Amino acid sequence: MVYLLLNVARDQKLIEQEGKKAGVDIKVDWLKLSGGAAINDALLSGSIDIAAAGVGPLMTIWDRTHGKQNVKGVASLGNLPYYLVSNNPNVKTIADFTEKDRIAVPAISVSVQSRVLQFAAAKRWGDKDYDRLDKLTQAVPHPDAAAAIIAGGTEITGHFGNPPFQEQELAGNPKAHIVLNSYDVLGGPSSATVLYATEKFHDNNPKTYRAFIAAMADAARFVSANPEAAADTYIRVNNARIDRKLLIGIIKNPDTQFKITPQNTLGLAQFMYRVGAIKNEPKSWQDYFFADPALGNGS
């Protein structure tokens, strides 16, 4: 669901339409890659022009390419709360996880879920213990992690996921409950998944870049105004077998905001600098996002 704006843009050919308005014939290829590390490698090798991944991977590649390829954010894909869900009744807060528990994340340390969990640990126990829960985390794809939480009886008792997997878990197992909400850690509605590109692509393709930004804004307006149609688009583009009502509920959730303006990303970025995950200190969200009037007042 974090890629819903891209699903809509693809389905309605919004990038191509905005390109025509600008006098540019844009051909769009869509590639699915697994994990922020693979996406970052593809971007740096020139296999892709624009990447979509979590804020954590963005900060990693921004730091890694600082003064070289200068990768920066292009836009947000919206504010969606990420839940750390557990099926262990004894786990009420992150402090209740024990050596017997395992927390599934899409990638250890580098994923946005891992970074938010580290940030939460730092807020509870101090920056020196930010990685206190890392030993309990395990890299598991979202569908497999959701299946484990719903079924129970495995060593996976927690899953820091994203929509729609977290909602499926809460609906599928009466013991499943929210232990942590990313919004509580990051200071409110926040952009978890973002788009980013190299400085070379940004500078050498101004019309294509602007058409892409405009298409994302078009998609955000469409989803906000047409949640039912957006849910149908998701199902169609992904060939998804999922409850339509559950999808519509996610889109209509008051905590979910489909907008391209980055929000509440700086706190996580500065945390990553404090604990040494990145070497360059970000002073503002504009340090790691390309300047564009369409993004408005981000954070």
C-alpha positions in Angstrom: 0.0 0.0 0.0 3.0 2.3 0.5 3.4 2.3 -3.3 -0.2 3.1 -4.1 0.6 6.4 -5.8 2.9 4.5 -8.1 0.2 2.0 -8.8 -2.2 4.8 -9.8 0.4 6.6 -11.9 1.2 3.3 -13.7 -2.5 2.4 -14.3 -3.5 5.8 -15.6 -0.2 6.5 -17.4 0.0 9.8 -15.5 3.8 10.2 -16.1 3.3 9.8 -19.8 0.4 12.3 -19.8 2.3 14.9 -17.8 5.3 14.4 -20.2 3.1 15.2 -23.2 2.0 18.4 -21.6 5.7 19.3 -21.2 6.4 18.2 -24.8 8.4 15.2 -23.7 7.7 11.6 -24.9 8.4 9.6 -21.8 8.6 5.8 -21.9 8.2 4.3 -18.4 9.6 0.9 -17.4 8.6 -0.5 -14.0 11.0 -2.8 -12.1 10.3 -4.6 -8.8 13.3 -5.1 -6.6 13.4 -6.5 -3.1 15.0 -4.4 -0.3 16.6 -1.0 0.0 20.1 -2.4 -0.6 19.2 -3.9 -4.0 17.3 -0.7 -5.0 20.2 1.5 -4.0 22.7 -0.6 -6.0 20.4 -0.4 -9.1 20.2 3.3 -8.8 23.9 3.8 -8.6 24.6 1.4 -11.5 22.2 3.4 -13.7 19.7 0.4 -14.0 16.9 2.7 -12.7 16.4 6.4 -12.7 14.1 6.9 -9.7 14.0 4.6 -6.7 11.2 4.0 -4.2 12.2 2.8 -0.7 12.1 3.7 2.9 13.5 6.8 4.5 16.3 4.7 6.1 17.6 3.5 2.7 17.4 7.1 1.4 19.5 8.4 4.2 22.0 5.6 3.7 22.5 6.4 0.0 22.4 10.2 0.5 25.2 9.8 3.0 27.1 7.3 0.8 27.0 9.5 -2.3 27.4 12.9 -0.6 29.8 14.9 -2.8 29.7 12.3 -5.5 26.5 11.1 -7.2 24.6 13.2 -4.7 21.4 11.1 -4.4 18.5 13.1 -2.9 14.8 12.6 -2.3 12.3 13.5 -5.0 9.0 13.2 -3.1 7.1 11.4 -0.5 4.7 8.6 -1.3 2.5 9.7 1.6 2.1 9.4 5.4 1.2 5.9 6.5 1.5 4.6 10.1 3.7 1.5 10.5 2.7 -0.8 13.3 4.9 -3.2 15.4 2.4 -5.9 15.9 2.8 -8.8 18.4 0.7 -11.9 19.1 2.4 -12.4 22.5 -0.1 -11.2 25.1 2.7 -10.4 27.5 4.3 -7.8 25.2 2.7 -4.4 25.8 5.7 -2.2 25.0 9.0 -2.8 23.3 10.5 -3.3 26.8 8.5 -6.5 27.2 10.2 -8.4 24.4 12.5 -11.1 25.8 15.1 -13.5 24.4 12.3 -15.9 23.5 10.8 -13.4 21.1 11.7 -12.7 17.5 10.7 -9.5 15.7 10.3 -9.8 11.9 11.5 -6.8 9.8 12.1 -6.6 6.0 15.8 -6.1 6.5 18.0 -5.9 9.6 19.4 -2.5 10.5 18.9 -0.9 7.1 15.1 -1.0 6.6 12.9 1.9 7.8 11.2 -0.4 10.3 14.6 -1.4 11.8 15.6 2.2 12.0 12.3 3.3 13.7 12.7 0.4 16.2 16.2 1.6 16.9 15.0 5.1 17.3 12.3 3.9 19.7 14.9 2.0 21.7 17.1 5.1 21.9 14.2 7.1 23.2 13.5 4.6 25.9 17.0 3.5 26.9 19.3 6.3 25.5 21.3 6.6 22.3 24.0 4.3 23.6 21.5 1.4 23.7 19.8 2.2 20.3 20.6 -1.3 19.0 19.3 -3.1 22.1 16.6 -4.9 20.3 18.6 -5.7 17.1 19.5 -9.2 18.4 15.8 -10.0 18.4 15.1 -8.9 14.9 15.0 -11.3 11.9 14.8 -10.5 8.2 11.5 -12.0 6.9 9.4 -10.9 3.9 6.2 -9.2 4.9 3.8 -11.9 3.6 5.7 -14.6 5.5 5.9 -12.5 8.7 2.1 -11.7 8.5 1.3 -15.4 8.1 3.4 -16.3 11.1 1.7 -13.6 13.3 -1.7 -14.8 12.2 -1.0 -18.5 12.7 0.9 -18.2 15.9 3.0 -21.0 17.3 6.3 -19.9 15.7 9.3 -18.0 17.1 8.1 -14.9 15.3 6.0 -13.1 17.9 6.4 -9.6 16.5 6.4 -8.0 13.1 7.2 -4.4 12.2 5.5 -4.2 8.9 3.3 -1.9 6.8 -0.1 -1.7 5.2 -1.9 -4.0 4.4 0.0 -6.7 6.2 -0.4 -5.1 9.7 -4.1 -4.7 9.2 -4.4 -8.4 8.1 -2.6 -9.5 11.2 -4.9 -7.4 13.5 -7.9 -8.8 11.7 -6.6 -12.4 11.5 -5.5 -13.2 15.0 -7.4 -12.1 18.1 -4.2 -12.0 20.1 -2.5 -9.6 17.6 -2.2 -6.1 19.0 -0.2 -2.9 18.3 2.9 -2.5 20.4 4.4 0.5 18.6 3.1 3.0 16.1 5.8 4.7 14.0 3.9 8.0 14.3 4.5 8.0 18.1 8.3 7.6 17.5 8.7 10.0 14.7 6.6 12.8 16.2 3.3 12.5 14.2 2.3 11.7 10.6 5.5 10.8 8.8 6.7 9.8 5.4 8.0 6.2 5.6 8.5 5.5 1.9 10.0 8.0 -0.5 11.2 8.5 -4.0 14.8 9.5 -4.8 17.2 9.9 -7.7 20.8 11.0 -8.5 21.8 14.6 -9.1 22.7 13.7 -12.7 19.2 12.5 -13.5 17.7 15.5 -11.8 19.9 18.0 -13.6 20.0 16.3 -17.1 16.2 15.7 -17.4 14.4 18.7 -16.0 11.2 18.3 -18.1 10.9 14.5 -17.3 11.7 15.2 -13.6 9.0 17.9 -13.4 6.5 15.6 -15.3 7.2 12.9 -12.8 6.6 15.2 -9.8 3.4 16.4 -11.4 2.2 12.8 -12.0 2.8 11.9 -8.3 0.7 15.0 -7.3 -2.0 13.9 -9.7 -2.0 10.4 -8.2 -2.2 11.8 -4.6 -5.2 13.9 -5.5 -6.9 10.9 -7.2 -6.4 8.5 -4.2 -7.6 11.1 -1.7 -10.7 11.8 -3.7 -11.5 8.3 -4.9 -10.5 5.7 -2.2 -12.8 3.0 -3.7 -11.3 3.4 -7.2 -7.8 3.6 -5.7 -8.4 0.2 -3.9 -9.6 -1.3 -7.2 -6.4 0.0 -8.9 -4.3 -1.6 -6.2 -6.0 -4.9 -6.7 -5.8 -4.7 -10.5 -2.1 -3.6 -10.8 -0.8 -6.1 -8.2 -3.2 -8.9 -9.1 -3.9 -9.0 -5.4 -6.1 -11.4 -3.6 -7.1 -9.2 -0.7 -10.2 -8.0 1.0 -11.4 -4.9 -0.8 -13.1 -3.5 2.3 -9.8 -3.8 4.2 -8.0 -1.8 1.6 -10.6 0.9 1.5 -10.4 1.1 5.3 -6.6 1.6 5.1 -7.0 4.4 2.5 -9.8 6.1 4.5 -7.9 5.8 7.8 -7.6 9.4 9.2 -4.0 8.6 10.0 -3.2 7.9 6.4 -2.4 10.9 4.2 -1.6 10.7 0.5 0.6 13.6 -0.2 4.0 14.2 -1.8 5.4 16.6 0.8 7.9 14.9 3.1 6.9 15.0 6.7 8.7 14.2 10.0 11.8 12.7 8.3 14.4 14.9 9.9 14.2 13.4 13.4 15.1 9.9 12.1 17.8 11.3 9.9 19.5 13.2 12.8 19.1 10.1 15.0 21.0 8.0 12.4 23.8 10.6 12.4 24.0 10.7 16.2 24.5 6.9 16.4 27.0 6.8 13.5 24.7 5.1 11.0 25.5 8.0 8.6 28.6 10.3 8.6 27.1 13.5 7.2 24.9 15.5 9.5 21.6 16.7 8.0 20.5 20.1 9.3 17.3 20.3 7.4 15.1 17.9 5.3 16.1 20.0 2.3 19.7 18.7 2.7 18.6 15.3 1.4 15.7 16.3 -0.8 15.9 18.2 -4.1 14.4 21.6 -4.0 11.0 21.8 -5.7 8.1 24.2 -5.1 5.6 21.2 -5.4 7.0 19.7 -2.2 5.9 22.7 -0.1 6.9 23.0 3.5 8.3 19.6 4.4 10.0 18.4 7.6 
